[in-house]
Amino acid sequence: MSTMITEVYDAFMAAGTPEDKAKAAAKALADYESRFNRIDQDMAQVKTEILVLKWMTGFVLAGVASLVLKTFF
């Protein structure tokens, strides 16, 4: 059984929406909210991995540059 957002349900009921439609809409929005939370968590993980890759690339470029400079100077 899915959860529902009570604020949305109350707002729909105050607007005169039938009870079954208000419940369905509140449950649908709760489902979307949980999906967005999972997407936010996944995006945070991807951002962290990209940050690590940027640092790794910087160290590799610095190492290659130091070898090139050592070879020619």
PDB file of N, CA, C and O in Angstrom, chain B, residues numbered from 101:
ATOM      1  N   MET B 101       0.851  -1.177   0.000  1.00  0.00           N
ATOM      2  CA  MET B 101       0.000   0.000   0.000  1.00  0.00           C
ATOM      3  C   MET B 101       0.892   1.234   0.000  1.00  0.00           C
ATOM      4  O   MET B 101       1.830   1.324   0.792  1.00  0.00           O
ATOM      5  N   SER B 102       0.611   2.165  -0.865  1.00  0.00           N
ATOM      6  CA  SER B 102       1.448   3.345  -0.958  1.00  0.00           C
ATOM      7  C   SER B 102       0.972   4.421   0.016  1.00  0.00           C
ATOM      8  O   SER B 102      -0.175   4.432   0.464  1.00  0.00           O
ATOM      9  N   THR B 103       1.888   5.311   0.319  1.00  0.00           N
ATOM     10  CA  THR B 103       1.558   6.417   1.217  1.00  0.00           C
ATOM     11  C   THR B 103       0.971   7.560   0.409  1.00  0.00           C
ATOM     12  O   THR B 103       1.031   7.566  -0.820  1.00  0.00           O
ATOM     13  N   MET B 104       0.408   8.519   1.110  1.00  0.00           N
ATOM     14  CA  MET B 104      -0.108   9.687   0.409  1.00  0.00           C
ATOM     15  C   MET B 104       0.276  10.935   1.188  1.00  0.00           C
ATOM     16  O   MET B 104       0.523  10.879   2.393  1.00  0.00           O
ATOM     17  N   ILE B 105       0.322  12.034   0.503  1.00  0.00           N
ATOM     18  CA  ILE B 105       0.660  13.313   1.106  1.00  0.00           C
ATOM     19  C   ILE B 105      -0.636  13.923   1.636  1.00  0.00           C
ATOM     20  O   ILE B 105      -1.535  14.257   0.865  1.00  0.00           O
ATOM     21  N   THR B 106      -0.722  14.064   2.947  1.00  0.00           N
ATOM     22  CA  THR B 106      -1.978  14.520   3.550  1.00  0.00           C
ATOM     23  C   THR B 106      -2.279  15.972   3.212  1.00  0.00           C
ATOM     24  O   THR B 106      -3.445  16.352   3.105  1.00  0.00           O
ATOM     25  N   GLU B 107      -1.239  16.792   3.041  1.00  0.00           N
ATOM     26  CA  GLU B 107      -1.488  18.198   2.692  1.00  0.00           C
ATOM     27  C   GLU B 107      -2.158  18.308   1.332  1.00  0.00           C
ATOM     28  O   GLU B 107      -3.065  19.117   1.139  1.00  0.00           O
ATOM     29  N   VAL B 108      -1.704  17.486   0.388  1.00  0.00           N
ATOM     30  CA  VAL B 108      -2.295  17.503  -0.950  1.00  0.00           C
ATOM     31  C   VAL B 108      -3.729  16.979  -0.884  1.00  0.00           C
ATOM     32  O   VAL B 108      -4.632  17.537  -1.507  1.00  0.00           O
ATOM     33  N   TYR B 109      -3.927  15.901  -0.123  1.00  0.00           N
ATOM     34  CA  TYR B 109      -5.271  15.345   0.031  1.00  0.00           C
ATOM     35  C   TYR B 109      -6.216  16.385   0.626  1.00  0.00           C
ATOM     36  O   TYR B 109      -7.330  16.571   0.136  1.00  0.00           O
ATOM     37  N   ASP B 110      -5.769  17.061   1.686  1.00  0.00           N
ATOM     38  CA  ASP B 110      -6.609  18.086   2.315  1.00  0.00           C
ATOM     39  C   ASP B 110      -6.908  19.232   1.355  1.00  0.00           C
ATOM     40  O   ASP B 110      -8.019  19.761   1.345  1.00  0.00           O
ATOM     41  N   ALA B 111      -5.921  19.616   0.551  1.00  0.00           N
ATOM     42  CA  ALA B 111      -6.132  20.706  -0.402  1.00  0.00           C
ATOM     43  C   ALA B 111      -7.162  20.310  -1.461  1.00  0.00           C
ATOM     44  O   ALA B 111      -8.024  21.108  -1.828  1.00  0.00           O
ATOM     45  N   PHE B 112      -7.064  19.084  -1.944  1.00  0.00           N
ATOM     46  CA  PHE B 112      -8.044  18.628  -2.923  1.00  0.00           C
ATOM     47  C   PHE B 112      -9.445  18.535  -2.316  1.00  0.00           C
ATOM     48  O   PHE B 112     -10.432  18.896  -2.957  1.00  0.00           O
ATOM     49  N   MET B 113      -9.521  18.052  -1.083  1.00  0.00           N
ATOM     50  CA  MET B 113     -10.832  17.961  -0.427  1.00  0.00           C
ATOM     51  C   MET B 113     -11.417  19.353  -0.203  1.00  0.00           C
ATOM     52  O   MET B 113     -12.621  19.546  -0.367  1.00  0.00           O
ATOM     53  N   ALA B 114     -10.586  20.319   0.168  1.00  0.00           N
ATOM     54  CA  ALA B 114     -11.074  21.688   0.365  1.00  0.00           C
ATOM     55  C   ALA B 114     -11.540  22.304  -0.950  1.00  0.00           C
ATOM     56  O   ALA B 114     -12.428  23.157  -0.967  1.00  0.00           O
ATOM     57  N   ALA B 115     -10.930  21.863  -2.053  1.00  0.00           N
ATOM     58  CA  ALA B 115     -11.318  22.392  -3.362  1.00  0.00           C
ATOM     59  C   ALA B 115     -12.573  21.727  -3.905  1.00  0.00           C
ATOM     60  O   ALA B 115     -13.089  22.135  -4.945  1.00  0.00           O
ATOM     61  N   GLY B 116     -13.072  20.698  -3.208  1.00  0.00           N
ATOM     62  CA  GLY B 116     -14.311  20.060  -3.633  1.00  0.00           C
ATOM     63  C   GLY B 116     -14.121  18.859  -4.528  1.00  0.00           C
ATOM     64  O   GLY B 116     -15.063  18.434  -5.197  1.00  0.00           O
ATOM     65  N   THR B 117     -12.933  18.304  -4.558  1.00  0.00           N
ATOM     66  CA  THR B 117     -12.672  17.113  -5.372  1.00  0.00           C
ATOM     67  C   THR B 117     -13.274  15.888  -4.685  1.00  0.00           C
ATOM     68  O   THR B 117     -13.243  15.802  -3.458  1.00  0.00           O
ATOM     69  N   PRO B 118     -13.813  14.951  -5.439  1.00  0.00           N
ATOM     70  CA  PRO B 118     -14.318  13.715  -4.813  1.00  0.00           C
ATOM     71  C   PRO B 118     -13.203  12.996  -4.053  1.00  0.00           C
ATOM     72  O   PRO B 118     -12.030  13.070  -4.420  1.00  0.00           O
ATOM     73  N   GLU B 119     -13.598  12.302  -2.990  1.00  0.00           N
ATOM     74  CA  GLU B 119     -12.620  11.700  -2.070  1.00  0.00           C
ATOM     75  C   GLU B 119     -11.722  10.680  -2.767  1.00  0.00           C
ATOM     76  O   GLU B 119     -10.518  10.654  -2.513  1.00  0.00           O
ATOM     77  N   ASP B 120     -12.268   9.854  -3.624  1.00  0.00           N
ATOM     78  CA  ASP B 120     -11.447   8.827  -4.277  1.00  0.00           C
ATOM     79  C   ASP B 120     -10.416   9.443  -5.213  1.00  0.00           C
ATOM     80  O   ASP B 120      -9.292   8.951  -5.311  1.00  0.00           O
ATOM     81  N   LYS B 121     -10.795  10.520  -5.904  1.00  0.00           N
ATOM     82  CA  LYS B 121      -9.853  11.190  -6.792  1.00  0.00           C
ATOM     83  C   LYS B 121      -8.788  11.942  -5.997  1.00  0.00           C
ATOM     84  O   LYS B 121      -7.629  11.997  -6.408  1.00  0.00           O
ATOM     85  N   ALA B 122      -9.174  12.516  -4.867  1.00  0.00           N
ATOM     86  CA  ALA B 122      -8.204  13.226  -4.024  1.00  0.00           C
ATOM     87  C   ALA B 122      -7.172  12.246  -3.471  1.00  0.00           C
ATOM     88  O   ALA B 122      -5.981  12.558  -3.436  1.00  0.00           O
ATOM     89  N   LYS B 123      -7.621  11.057  -3.037  1.00  0.00           N
ATOM     90  CA  LYS B 123      -6.687  10.040  -2.529  1.00  0.00           C
ATOM     91  C   LYS B 123      -5.747   9.563  -3.629  1.00  0.00           C
ATOM     92  O   LYS B 123      -4.546   9.404  -3.411  1.00  0.00           O
ATOM     93  N   ALA B 124      -6.306   9.340  -4.802  1.00  0.00           N
ATOM     94  CA  ALA B 124      -5.480   8.853  -5.913  1.00  0.00           C
ATOM     95  C   ALA B 124      -4.417   9.882  -6.299  1.00  0.00           C
ATOM     96  O   ALA B 124      -3.268   9.526  -6.560  1.00  0.00           O
ATOM     97  N   ALA B 125      -4.801  11.147  -6.333  1.00  0.00           N
ATOM     98  CA  ALA B 125      -3.838  12.191  -6.693  1.00  0.00           C
ATOM     99  C   ALA B 125      -2.765  12.340  -5.628  1.00  0.00           C
ATOM    100  O   ALA B 125      -1.593  12.518  -5.962  1.00  0.00           O
ATOM    101  N   ALA B 126      -3.134  12.273  -4.362  1.00  0.00           N
ATOM    102  CA  ALA B 126      -2.158  12.394  -3.276  1.00  0.00           C
ATOM    103  C   ALA B 126      -1.189  11.213  -3.286  1.00  0.00           C
ATOM    104  O   ALA B 126       0.001  11.388  -3.025  1.00  0.00           O
ATOM    105  N   LYS B 127      -1.689  10.017  -3.585  1.00  0.00           N
ATOM    106  CA  LYS B 127      -0.812   8.844  -3.663  1.00  0.00           C
ATOM    107  C   LYS B 127       0.123   8.942  -4.860  1.00  0.00           C
ATOM    108  O   LYS B 127       1.296   8.581  -4.765  1.00  0.00           O
ATOM    109  N   ALA B 128      -0.386   9.426  -5.978  1.00  0.00           N
ATOM    110  CA  ALA B 128       0.456   9.571  -7.171  1.00  0.00           C
ATOM    111  C   ALA B 128       1.581  10.568  -6.924  1.00  0.00           C
ATOM    112  O   ALA B 128       2.722  10.332  -7.321  1.00  0.00           O
ATOM    113  N   LEU B 129       1.264  11.669  -6.274  1.00  0.00           N
ATOM    114  CA  LEU B 129       2.306  12.653  -5.973  1.00  0.00           C
ATOM    115  C   LEU B 129       3.329  12.103  -4.986  1.00  0.00           C
ATOM    116  O   LEU B 129       4.512  12.426  -5.086  1.00  0.00           O
ATOM    117  N   ALA B 130       2.901  11.288  -4.047  1.00  0.00           N
ATOM    118  CA  ALA B 130       3.829  10.676  -3.100  1.00  0.00           C
ATOM    119  C   ALA B 130       4.772   9.721  -3.824  1.00  0.00           C
ATOM    120  O   ALA B 130       5.960   9.653  -3.506  1.00  0.00           O
ATOM    121  N   ASP B 131       4.240   8.984  -4.800  1.00  0.00           N
ATOM    122  CA  ASP B 131       5.085   8.088  -5.590  1.00  0.00           C
ATOM    123  C   ASP B 131       6.130   8.870  -6.370  1.00  0.00           C
ATOM    124  O   ASP B 131       7.295   8.476  -6.426  1.00  0.00           O
ATOM    125  N   TYR B 132       5.711   9.980  -6.973  1.00  0.00           N
ATOM    126  CA  TYR B 132       6.656  10.809  -7.712  1.00  0.00           C
ATOM    127  C   TYR B 132       7.713  11.398  -6.782  1.00  0.00           C
ATOM    128  O   TYR B 132       8.885  11.492  -7.146  1.00  0.00           O
ATOM    129  N   GLU B 133       7.296  11.792  -5.589  1.00  0.00           N
ATOM    130  CA  GLU B 133       8.241  12.364  -4.638  1.00  0.00           C
ATOM    131  C   GLU B 133       9.305  11.337  -4.245  1.00  0.00           C
ATOM    132  O   GLU B 133      10.483  11.678  -4.145  1.00  0.00           O
ATOM    133  N   SER B 134       8.905  10.096  -4.023  1.00  0.00           N
ATOM    134  CA  SER B 134       9.887   9.074  -3.663  1.00  0.00           C
ATOM    135  C   SER B 134      10.819   8.785  -4.836  1.00  0.00           C
ATOM    136  O   SER B 134      12.005   8.518  -4.637  1.00  0.00           O
ATOM    137  N   ARG B 135      10.290   8.836  -6.052  1.00  0.00           N
ATOM    138  CA  ARG B 135      11.162   8.647  -7.230  1.00  0.00           C
ATOM    139  C   ARG B 135      12.178   9.766  -7.333  1.00  0.00           C
ATOM    140  O   ARG B 135      13.348   9.517  -7.622  1.00  0.00           O
ATOM    141  N   PHE B 136      11.742  11.006  -7.099  1.00  0.00           N
ATOM    142  CA  PHE B 136      12.670  12.135  -7.167  1.00  0.00           C
ATOM    143  C   PHE B 136      13.726  12.053  -6.083  1.00  0.00           C
ATOM    144  O   PHE B 136      14.871  12.442  -6.310  1.00  0.00           O
ATOM    145  N   ASN B 137      13.366  11.555  -4.908  1.00  0.00           N
ATOM    146  CA  ASN B 137      14.350  11.392  -3.845  1.00  0.00           C
ATOM    147  C   ASN B 137      15.411  10.380  -4.241  1.00  0.00           C
ATOM    148  O   ASN B 137      16.596  10.590  -3.984  1.00  0.00           O
ATOM    149  N   ARG B 138      14.996   9.278  -4.868  1.00  0.00           N
ATOM    150  CA  ARG B 138      15.966   8.282  -5.328  1.00  0.00           C
ATOM    151  C   ARG B 138      16.861   8.863  -6.412  1.00  0.00           C
ATOM    152  O   ARG B 138      18.063   8.600  -6.430  1.00  0.00           O
ATOM    153  N   ILE B 139      16.285   9.651  -7.316  1.00  0.00           N
ATOM    154  CA  ILE B 139      17.074  10.276  -8.377  1.00  0.00           C
ATOM    155  C   ILE B 139      18.080  11.246  -7.766  1.00  0.00           C
ATOM    156  O   ILE B 139      19.229  11.296  -8.205  1.00  0.00           O
ATOM    157  N   ASP B 140      17.670  12.016  -6.764  1.00  0.00           N
ATOM    158  CA  ASP B 140      18.595  12.935  -6.093  1.00  0.00           C
ATOM    159  C   ASP B 140      19.746  12.189  -5.436  1.00  0.00           C
ATOM    160  O   ASP B 140      20.889  12.641  -5.495  1.00  0.00           O
ATOM    161  N   GLN B 141      19.461  11.059  -4.815  1.00  0.00           N
ATOM    162  CA  GLN B 141      20.523  10.265  -4.198  1.00  0.00           C
ATOM    163  C   GLN B 141      21.478   9.719  -5.250  1.00  0.00           C
ATOM    164  O   GLN B 141      22.694   9.737  -5.060  1.00  0.00           O
ATOM    165  N   ASP B 142      20.933   9.237  -6.347  1.00  0.00           N
ATOM    166  CA  ASP B 142      21.785   8.722  -7.420  1.00  0.00           C
ATOM    167  C   ASP B 142      22.642   9.829  -8.024  1.00  0.00           C
ATOM    168  O   ASP B 142      23.816   9.615  -8.326  1.00  0.00           O
ATOM    169  N   MET B 143      22.059  11.004  -8.197  1.00  0.00           N
ATOM    170  CA  MET B 143      22.821  12.119  -8.759  1.00  0.00           C
ATOM    171  C   MET B 143      23.943  12.559  -7.818  1.00  0.00           C
ATOM    172  O   MET B 143      25.023  12.930  -8.278  1.00  0.00           O
ATOM    173  N   ALA B 144      23.702  12.522  -6.525  1.00  0.00           N
ATOM    174  CA  ALA B 144      24.744  12.870  -5.568  1.00  0.00           C
ATOM    175  C   ALA B 144      25.902  11.886  -5.666  1.00  0.00           C
ATOM    176  O   ALA B 144      27.064  12.284  -5.579  1.00  0.00           O
ATOM    177  N   GLN B 145      25.596  10.610  -5.845  1.00  0.00           N
ATOM    178  CA  GLN B 145      26.644   9.602  -5.995  1.00  0.00           C
ATOM    179  C   GLN B 145      27.431   9.834  -7.288  1.00  0.00           C
ATOM    180  O   GLN B 145      28.657   9.724  -7.291  1.00  0.00           O
ATOM    181  N   VAL B 146      26.748  10.150  -8.369  1.00  0.00           N
ATOM    182  CA  VAL B 146      27.418  10.403  -9.641  1.00  0.00           C
ATOM    183  C   VAL B 146      28.317  11.629  -9.532  1.00  0.00           C
ATOM    184  O   VAL B 146      29.438  11.620 -10.039  1.00  0.00           O
ATOM    185  N   LYS B 147      27.839  12.677  -8.880  1.00  0.00           N
ATOM    186  CA  LYS B 147      28.654  13.879  -8.705  1.00  0.00           C
ATOM    187  C   LYS B 147      29.917  13.575  -7.918  1.00  0.00           C
ATOM    188  O   LYS B 147      30.987  14.096  -8.234  1.00  0.00           O
ATOM    189  N   THR B 148      29.803  12.735  -6.894  1.00  0.00           N
ATOM    190  CA  THR B 148      30.969  12.365  -6.102  1.00  0.00           C
ATOM    191  C   THR B 148      31.969  11.589  -6.951  1.00  0.00           C
ATOM    192  O   THR B 148      33.173  11.834  -6.869  1.00  0.00           O
ATOM    193  N   GLU B 149      31.483  10.659  -7.763  1.00  0.00           N
ATOM    194  CA  GLU B 149      32.363   9.881  -8.620  1.00  0.00           C
ATOM    195  C   GLU B 149      33.043  10.757  -9.656  1.00  0.00           C
ATOM    196  O   GLU B 149      34.217  10.549  -9.961  1.00  0.00           O
ATOM    197  N   ILE B 150      32.326  11.740 -10.207  1.00  0.00           N
ATOM    198  CA  ILE B 150      32.922  12.654 -11.176  1.00  0.00           C
ATOM    199  C   ILE B 150      34.005  13.496 -10.523  1.00  0.00           C
ATOM    200  O   ILE B 150      35.035  13.763 -11.140  1.00  0.00           O
ATOM    201  N   LEU B 151      33.787  13.914  -9.288  1.00  0.00           N
ATOM    202  CA  LEU B 151      34.797  14.693  -8.579  1.00  0.00           C
ATOM    203  C   LEU B 151      36.086  13.884  -8.412  1.00  0.00           C
ATOM    204  O   LEU B 151      37.181  14.409  -8.615  1.00  0.00           O
ATOM    205  N   VAL B 152      35.956  12.616  -8.045  1.00  0.00           N
ATOM    206  CA  VAL B 152      37.128  11.744  -7.906  1.00  0.00           C
ATOM    207  C   VAL B 152      37.834  11.590  -9.248  1.00  0.00           C
ATOM    208  O   VAL B 152      39.063  11.639  -9.305  1.00  0.00           O
ATOM    209  N   LEU B 153      37.082  11.406 -10.325  1.00  0.00           N
ATOM    210  CA  LEU B 153      37.683  11.276 -11.647  1.00  0.00           C
ATOM    211  C   LEU B 153      38.422  12.543 -12.066  1.00  0.00           C
ATOM    212  O   LEU B 153      39.474  12.467 -12.701  1.00  0.00           O
ATOM    213  N   LYS B 154      37.879  13.703 -11.715  1.00  0.00           N
ATOM    214  CA  LYS B 154      38.559  14.956 -12.027  1.00  0.00           C
ATOM    215  C   LYS B 154      39.908  15.040 -11.325  1.00  0.00           C
ATOM    216  O   LYS B 154      40.902  15.441 -11.930  1.00  0.00           O
ATOM    217  N   TRP B 155      39.944  14.666 -10.059  1.00  0.00           N
ATOM    218  CA  TRP B 155      41.204  14.683  -9.317  1.00  0.00           C
ATOM    219  C   TRP B 155      42.195  13.693  -9.910  1.00  0.00           C
ATOM    220  O   TRP B 155      43.377  14.005 -10.053  1.00  0.00           O
ATOM    221  N   MET B 156      41.724  12.508 -10.254  1.00  0.00           N
ATOM    222  CA  MET B 156      42.608  11.500 -10.844  1.00  0.00           C
ATOM    223  C   MET B 156      43.179  11.996 -12.167  1.00  0.00           C
ATOM    224  O   MET B 156      44.366  11.807 -12.435  1.00  0.00           O
ATOM    225  N   THR B 157      42.362  12.620 -12.987  1.00  0.00           N
ATOM    226  CA  THR B 157      42.819  13.160 -14.264  1.00  0.00           C
ATOM    227  C   THR B 157      43.849  14.255 -14.037  1.00  0.00           C
ATOM    228  O   THR B 157      44.840  14.328 -14.763  1.00  0.00           O
ATOM    229  N   GLY B 158      43.634  15.096 -13.056  1.00  0.00           N
ATOM    230  CA  GLY B 158      44.590  16.154 -12.749  1.00  0.00           C
ATOM    231  C   GLY B 158      45.944  15.598 -12.336  1.00  0.00           C
ATOM    232  O   GLY B 158      46.980  16.101 -12.770  1.00  0.00           O
ATOM    233  N   PHE B 159      45.943  14.560 -11.499  1.00  0.00           N
ATOM    234  CA  PHE B 159      47.214  13.955 -11.085  1.00  0.00           C
ATOM    235  C   PHE B 159      47.932  13.294 -12.259  1.00  0.00           C
ATOM    236  O   PHE B 159      49.154  13.390 -12.372  1.00  0.00           O
ATOM    237  N   VAL B 160      47.184  12.629 -13.125  1.00  0.00           N
ATOM    238  CA  VAL B 160      47.798  11.987 -14.290  1.00  0.00           C
ATOM    239  C   VAL B 160      48.388  13.041 -15.220  1.00  0.00           C
ATOM    240  O   VAL B 160      49.508  12.876 -15.704  1.00  0.00           O
ATOM    241  N   LEU B 161      47.656  14.115 -15.477  1.00  0.00           N
ATOM    242  CA  LEU B 161      48.172  15.178 -16.340  1.00  0.00           C
ATOM    243  C   LEU B 161      49.407  15.837 -15.738  1.00  0.00           C
ATOM    244  O   LEU B 161      50.355  16.159 -16.454  1.00  0.00           O
ATOM    245  N   ALA B 162      49.394  16.036 -14.432  1.00  0.00           N
ATOM    246  CA  ALA B 162      50.573  16.618 -13.780  1.00  0.00           C
ATOM    247  C   ALA B 162      51.763  15.674 -13.890  1.00  0.00           C
ATOM    248  O   ALA B 162      52.887  16.126 -14.110  1.00  0.00           O
ATOM    249  N   GLY B 163      51.538  14.379 -13.743  1.00  0.00           N
ATOM    250  CA  GLY B 163      52.632  13.415 -13.886  1.00  0.00           C
ATOM    251  C   GLY B 163      53.186  13.381 -15.292  1.00  0.00           C
ATOM    252  O   GLY B 163      54.402  13.351 -15.478  1.00  0.00           O
ATOM    253  N   VAL B 164      52.312  13.387 -16.290  1.00  0.00           N
ATOM    254  CA  VAL B 164      52.762  13.385 -17.684  1.00  0.00           C
ATOM    255  C   VAL B 164      53.514  14.673 -17.989  1.00  0.00           C
ATOM    256  O   VAL B 164      54.553  14.642 -18.649  1.00  0.00           O
ATOM    257  N   ALA B 165      53.005  15.794 -17.519  1.00  0.00           N
ATOM    258  CA  ALA B 165      53.689  17.073 -17.757  1.00  0.00           C
ATOM    259  C   ALA B 165      55.066  17.075 -17.115  1.00  0.00           C
ATOM    260  O   ALA B 165      56.024  17.572 -17.706  1.00  0.00           O
ATOM    261  N   SER B 166      55.175  16.524 -15.908  1.00  0.00           N
ATOM    262  CA  SER B 166      56.493  16.494 -15.259  1.00  0.00           C
ATOM    263  C   SER B 166      57.463  15.593 -16.023  1.00  0.00           C
ATOM    264  O   SER B 166      58.648  15.914 -16.111  1.00  0.00           O
ATOM    265  N   LEU B 167      56.993  14.479 -16.573  1.00  0.00           N
ATOM    266  CA  LEU B 167      57.867  13.610 -17.360  1.00  0.00           C
ATOM    267  C   LEU B 167      58.301  14.279 -18.660  1.00  0.00           C
ATOM    268  O   LEU B 167      59.455  14.157 -19.072  1.00  0.00           O
ATOM    269  N   VAL B 168      57.378  14.983 -19.301  1.00  0.00           N
ATOM    270  CA  VAL B 168      57.723  15.694 -20.541  1.00  0.00           C
ATOM    271  C   VAL B 168      58.739  16.787 -20.247  1.00  0.00           C
ATOM    272  O   VAL B 168      59.716  16.929 -20.982  1.00  0.00           O
ATOM    273  N   LEU B 169      58.532  17.554 -19.201  1.00  0.00           N
ATOM    274  CA  LEU B 169      59.485  18.612 -18.850  1.00  0.00           C
ATOM    275  C   LEU B 169      60.847  18.043 -18.464  1.00  0.00           C
ATOM    276  O   LEU B 169      61.876  18.622 -18.812  1.00  0.00           O
ATOM    277  N   LYS B 170      60.868  16.934 -17.761  1.00  0.00           N
ATOM    278  CA  LYS B 170      62.124  16.283 -17.361  1.00  0.00           C
ATOM    279  C   LYS B 170      62.875  15.779 -18.596  1.00  0.00           C
ATOM    280  O   LYS B 170      64.105  15.820 -18.628  1.00  0.00           O
ATOM    281  N   THR B 171      62.155  15.309 -19.601  1.00  0.00           N
ATOM    282  CA  THR B 171      62.794  14.792 -20.805  1.00  0.00           C
ATOM    283  C   THR B 171      63.472  15.894 -21.600  1.00  0.00           C
ATOM    284  O   THR B 171      64.579  15.706 -22.105  1.00  0.00           O
ATOM    285  N   PHE B 172      62.824  17.031 -21.713  1.00  0.00           N
ATOM    286  CA  PHE B 172      63.354  18.095 -22.569  1.00  0.00           C
ATOM    287  C   PHE B 172      64.195  19.122 -21.820  1.00  0.00           C
ATOM    288  O   PHE B 172      64.893  19.903 -22.467  1.00  0.00           O
ATOM    289  N   PHE B 173      64.166  19.160 -20.526  1.00  0.00           N
ATOM    290  CA  PHE B 173      64.953  20.178 -19.807  1.00  0.00           C
ATOM    291  C   PHE B 173      65.892  19.570 -18.844  1.00  0.00           C
ATOM    292  O   PHE B 173      66.624  20.286 -18.161  1.00  0.00           O
TER     293      PHE B 173
END
